[in-house]
């Protein structure tokens, strides 16, 4: 089943990733077949070494497959140049990391504006979109605060606002509650649920069952393959 404009959000066919480590070949992904529709909320689980980080990097256009096909929102990724990959990354994917990755001596607003600077959006429009994104994650009153003036949960909200600001096709979150206490983690997961209810497509990579349970579908990876 495809959506209104005729394609899946993500389609992978026979996807492989092989690394050369000296004379040794590491088969990180061994023939992944996967389809994710627009608007889905999916968790990817697996032990370390299962290939989930490699899969995450390929989904996020941070790395490219060794073989097979990867189509993201109608665009074939495996044939792209580095510049094209970077453009797709900036336009179609919002990243949320365990460590927030915020610029230290910069306001929440300036942090959220960053992807729009790369996208060459004019200054006033940047400001408007960044304010809108921060308001959407409940930080309308914290826009001029710097990361060291914010709690861990608030910092992760800034990171989520930054990920959402250019209205990407996909929100990709890697252990987004990993550095947060359980109460704050719960708030961030509630925020993801709200975002999903508003039509955002979300993939969350986690090794925690309670985080994975939030998603509508869980994909288990093991030894470079999808188990279920």
C-alpha positions in Angstrom: 0.0 0.0 0.0 1.4 3.4 -0.9 0.2 6.8 0.1 -1.6 9.5 -2.0 1.4 10.4 -4.1 2.2 6.9 -4.9 5.3 6.0 -2.9 6.4 4.7 0.5 8.4 6.9 2.8 11.2 4.3 3.0 11.8 1.3 0.8 14.8 -0.9 1.1 15.5 -3.9 -1.1 18.4 -6.4 -0.5 20.3 -3.7 1.2 23.9 -4.6 2.3 26.7 -2.8 4.0 30.2 -4.2 4.1 33.2 -2.5 5.8 36.8 -3.3 5.0 38.8 -3.6 8.3 42.3 -4.3 7.1 42.1 -7.7 5.4 38.8 -8.5 7.1 35.3 -7.8 5.7 32.7 -6.9 8.2 29.1 -7.6 7.0 27.1 -5.0 9.0 23.9 -5.4 7.0 23.2 -8.6 5.1 20.2 -8.1 2.8 17.7 -5.8 4.5 14.1 -5.6 3.1 12.0 -2.9 4.7 9.1 -0.7 4.0 8.0 2.2 6.1 5.0 4.3 5.2 4.5 8.1 5.7 3.1 8.9 9.1 4.4 5.7 10.8 6.0 5.5 14.2 8.5 2.7 14.2 11.1 1.6 16.7 14.3 -0.3 15.6 15.7 -2.5 18.3 18.6 -4.8 18.5 21.7 -5.6 20.6 24.9 -3.8 19.9 26.5 -5.2 16.8 23.1 -6.1 15.4 23.5 -3.6 12.6 21.0 -1.1 13.9 23.5 1.8 14.0 24.6 1.1 10.5 20.9 0.9 9.4 20.2 4.2 11.2 23.2 5.9 9.4 22.0 4.6 6.0 18.4 5.7 6.7 19.7 9.1 7.7 21.9 9.4 4.6 25.0 9.6 6.8 26.3 6.5 5.0 25.5 4.7 1.8 24.8 1.0 1.2 27.3 -1.3 -0.4 24.6 -3.0 -2.4 20.8 -3.1 -2.9 18.3 -0.2 -3.1 17.2 2.5 -0.7 14.4 4.8 -1.8 13.6 7.7 0.6 10.4 9.6 -0.1 10.6 8.8 -3.8 14.4 9.5 -4.2 16.9 6.7 -4.9 19.7 7.2 -2.3 22.2 4.6 -3.3 23.2 6.4 -6.5 23.7 9.9 -5.0 26.9 12.0 -4.7 28.0 13.2 -1.3 26.6 16.7 -2.0 23.2 15.3 -3.0 23.2 13.1 0.1 23.9 16.2 2.3 21.0 18.1 0.6 18.6 15.2 1.2 19.7 15.0 4.8 19.1 18.7 5.4 15.8 18.7 3.6 14.1 15.4 4.4 15.5 14.3 7.8 15.4 15.7 11.3 17.9 14.1 13.7 17.6 13.8 17.4 20.6 12.3 19.3 21.1 11.0 22.8 23.6 13.8 23.5 21.5 16.7 22.2 24.4 18.1 20.1 23.5 21.7 20.8 25.9 24.7 20.3 26.9 25.8 23.8 27.1 29.6 23.7 24.0 30.1 21.5 20.4 30.7 22.4 17.7 28.0 21.9 16.4 30.1 19.0 19.7 30.2 17.2 20.2 26.5 17.7 16.9 25.8 16.1 17.5 28.2 13.2 20.7 26.4 12.2 19.2 24.0 9.6 17.4 26.9 8.0 20.7 28.8 7.7 22.1 25.9 5.7 18.9 25.9 3.6 19.5 29.6 2.9 16.1 30.7 4.3 15.9 34.5 4.8 16.5 35.8 8.4 13.0 36.9 9.3 11.4 33.7 7.9 14.1 31.7 9.9 13.1 33.5 13.1 9.4 32.8 12.5 9.9 29.1 11.8 12.2 28.6 14.7 9.8 30.3 17.1 7.0 28.1 15.8 9.1 24.9 16.3 10.1 25.9 19.8 6.5 26.7 20.7 5.4 23.3 19.3 7.7 21.5 21.8 6.5 23.7 24.7 9.5 26.0 25.0 7.9 29.3 23.8 9.1 31.0 27.0 12.7 29.7 26.8 13.8 30.9 23.4 16.6 33.2 24.5 18.1 30.7 27.0 21.4 29.0 26.3 21.7 25.3 26.7 23.5 25.6 30.1 20.4 27.5 31.4 18.1 24.6 30.4 17.4 21.2 32.0 18.3 18.0 30.2 14.7 17.6 29.1 14.5 21.1 27.8 17.7 20.7 25.9 16.3 17.6 24.2 13.2 19.6 23.3 15.4 22.2 21.7 17.1 19.4 19.7 13.6 18.1 18.7 12.5 21.6 17.6 15.7 21.9 15.6 15.0 18.5 14.0 11.5 19.6 13.1 12.1 23.2 11.9 12.5 22.5 8.2 9.5 20.2 8.2 11.4 17.0 7.3 9.8 13.9 5.8 11.2 11.9 8.7 12.2 12.4 12.3 15.1 10.0 13.2 15.8 9.6 16.9 18.8 7.7 18.3 18.3 6.7 22.0 16.6 10.1 22.5 15.9 9.4 26.2 19.2 7.7 26.9 20.7 10.7 28.9 17.5 11.6 30.7 15.9 10.5 34.0 12.8 8.4 33.7 10.3 11.2 34.4 12.0 13.5 31.8 12.2 10.6 29.4 8.5 10.1 29.8 7.9 13.7 28.8 10.0 13.4 25.7 8.2 10.2 24.7 4.8 12.0 25.2 6.1 14.7 22.9 7.0 12.2 20.2 3.5 10.7 20.5 2.0 14.2 20.0 4.2 14.8 17.0 3.2 11.5 15.6 -0.5 12.3 16.1 0.1 15.5 14.1 1.3 13.4 11.2 5.1 13.2 11.6 6.9 10.1 10.6 9.2 8.9 13.3 11.9 6.2 13.6 13.3 5.7 17.0 16.4 3.5 17.6 16.5 2.1 21.1 17.5 -0.9 23.2 14.9 -0.1 25.8 11.6 -2.1 25.7 9.5 0.6 27.3 10.7 3.1 24.7 10.1 0.7 21.8 6.6 0.0 23.1 5.7 3.6 22.4 6.0 3.0 18.7 3.2 1.4 16.6 5.6 -1.1 15.1 8.9 -2.6 16.3 11.6 -3.8 13.9 14.1 -6.2 15.4 17.6 -6.3 13.9 20.1 -9.1 14.6 23.3 -10.0 12.9 22.7 -7.5 10.1 19.3 -8.8 9.2 15.7 -7.8 10.1 14.2 -10.5 12.3 10.6 -9.3 12.4 
